[in-house]
Amino acid sequence: MITSGRQIRERLGKTGLELIRSLDHYRRHRARTDSAKRRLIASFGSFCAQCGSEDKLEAAHIVPLEIGASTTDENLVILCRRCHRLYDAGHMSIRDMER
């Protein structure tokens, strides 16, 4: 089972990622991340979904844009910069955040 963006990137490899990026129909969604972040913070609070930190918050894509996901409120979670990096590197999963 794939549980992180890092695992997806590893399985696709460099060539696979380049092909997917060339077919990227979601470029506009990337620009929407900041406004989505503001909406999520307004709805759920200004803290990291993993550790509770209120410092350096970012909107993290649950399913990476590289594989064709989009920037929707349902595909984003608010994480601090540290947890975002851990999530992208595969050291944490969405399941971890549910505990």
MOZI-V48790 format. One record per pair of residues at least 24 apart in sequence whose ideal C-beta (glycine too) atoms are under 6 Angstrom apart, sorted by sequence separation. I is the first residue (numbers start at 0). J is the second residue. D is the distance in Angstrom with one decimal. If there is no record, write none. Layout:
i->I j->J d->D
i->I j->J d->D
//
This chain:
i->55 j->79 d->5.5
i->59 j->83 d->4.7
i->54 j->79 d->5.9
i->55 j->80 d->4.1
i->32 j->58 d->5.0
i->57 j->83 d->4.9
i->52 j->79 d->4.1
i->59 j->86 d->5.9
i->48 j->76 d->5.0
i->48 j->77 d->5.7
i->49 j->78 d->6.0
i->47 j->78 d->5.2
i->47 j->79 d->4.0
i->50 j->82 d->5.7
i->61 j->93 d->6.0
i->49 j->82 d->4.2
i->35 j->70 d->5.9
i->47 j->82 d->5.3
i->35 j->72 d->5.8
i->32 j->70 d->5.3
i->39 j->77 d->5.3
i->25 j->64 d->5.6
i->31 j->70 d->4.6
i->35 j->75 d->5.4
i->28 j->69 d->4.6
i->28 j->70 d->3.6
i->25 j->69 d->5.2
i->19 j->65 d->5.6
i->49 j->96 d->5.3
i->48 j->96 d->5.1
i->16 j->65 d->5.8
i->7 j->63 d->5.9
i->4 j->63 d->4.3
i->7 j->66 d->5.6
i->4 j->87 d->5.0
i->5 j->88 d->5.2
i->6 j->89 d->5.5
i->5 j->89 d->3.6
i->3 j->89 d->3.6
i->2 j->92 d->4.0
//
